[in-house]
Amino acid sequence: MNRMRLVRGLSAGVAIVALSCTAIAASAKAERPCSGSCSTVVQVLTPPNVFPQELRIDLDCTLAHLGRTTGVAFQTVTPLGAPNGAILTTAIENATTYTAANRDMLDQSFIGKALINLETGEVRYIGTETFEGGTGRFENATGTSELTGTASIFTGTGLFAVQGRIAY
């Protein structure tokens, strides 16, 4: 009889653990590929040749899991020394809010580097964006993506592409 109680007790305990693990797995965020591209329009917010430079960047994007997306980034550009000939190397960082077609928002931070050709105005940049929550389905979003892009300091326009993973 005691053996039967022990078996029932162990069976109940195993069932509870199994249900707990199932609940944890069901609440885990699914990780998905995240990719896409954006066109940018840059507005310089600080006087010319004053560093760090503060920029506002308006985004028009097509991104996986967001669809047609708009965004606004506020970026800081800091030189990493004197120019090497016509090339200025800078650290760049920004905070961005992407707004999906259904108005859900995804927040991210970005850290990277840029090479600016002071003669041609061409900017080439790379870095990592980190997803940090948002609203709607992105409330607890996490993940990262690698970002590469180009821009022009003369026209104030550019393009970038992203490739990474997001969980929400």
Buried (B, 14 or more C-beta within 10 A) or exposed (E): EEEEEEEEEEEEEEEEEEEEEEEEEEEEEEEEEBBBBBBBBBEBEEEEEEEBBBBBBBBEBEBBBBEEBBBBBBBBBEBEEEEEEEEBBBBBBBBBBBBBEEEBBBBBBBEBEBBBBEEEEBBBBBBBBBBBBBBEBBEEBBBBBBBBBBBBBEEBEBEBBBBBBBBB
